[in-house]
Amino acid sequence: MLQYDYPEWQAPAWLLAGKCDEALKRWNGAKKSYQKLIAEHPESEYAGEARERLEDLERRFPSNTTP
């Protein structure tokens, strides 16, 4: 994902990218988007949802078994 001069849009963009990847069953892509959001915007209002979704994905698809 490109980085623009509008950091206030980056966190929601990462969250939506992750949700899109989940809808397309691209589990690794979703995990990466949520990880990026959490790493770069840990205090964002979107970080909590990203953490929950990431935990759910990691529970369902551990790193060594992600399809």
C-alpha positions in Angstrom: 0.0 0.0 0.0 1.3 3.4 -0.9 2.0 5.9 1.9 0.5 9.3 1.4 0.7 12.6 3.3 -2.5 11.8 5.1 -1.7 9.6 8.1 -5.2 9.9 9.5 -6.4 7.8 6.5 -3.6 5.1 6.8 -5.1 3.2 9.8 -8.6 2.8 8.4 -7.1 1.9 5.0 -5.1 -0.9 6.5 -8.2 -2.1 8.4 -10.3 -2.1 5.2 -7.5 -3.8 3.2 -7.5 -6.6 5.8 -11.3 -7.0 5.7 -11.1 -7.2 1.9 -8.5 -9.9 2.1 -10.6 -11.8 4.6 -13.6 -11.6 2.2 -11.4 -13.0 -0.5 -10.0 -15.7 1.8 -6.5 -14.2 1.5 -5.7 -15.0 5.1 -2.0 -14.1 4.9 -2.7 -10.7 3.3 -5.3 -9.9 5.9 -2.8 -10.8 8.7 -0.2 -8.6 7.1 -2.6 -5.6 6.8 -3.7 -5.9 10.5 -0.1 -6.3 11.6 0.9 -3.2 9.7 -1.9 -1.2 11.2 -1.0 -2.3 14.7 2.7 -1.7 14.2 2.4 1.8 12.6 -0.7 3.1 14.4 -1.0 1.3 17.8 -3.0 4.1 19.4 -5.5 4.4 16.5 -9.1 3.9 17.1 -8.9 1.1 14.5 -6.1 -0.8 16.2 -8.4 -2.6 18.7 -10.5 -4.1 15.9 -7.3 -5.0 14.0 -6.0 -6.9 17.0 -9.2 -8.8 17.5 -9.3 -9.8 13.8 -5.6 -10.7 13.8 -6.1 -12.9 16.9 -9.1 -14.6 15.3 -7.1 -15.3 12.1 -4.1 -16.6 14.1 -6.4 -18.9 16.1 -8.1 -20.3 13.0 -5.0 -20.3 10.8 -1.7 -20.6 12.8 1.3 -19.2 10.8 2.5 -22.6 9.7 -1.0 -23.7 8.4 -2.4 -20.6 6.7 -3.9 -21.7 3.3 
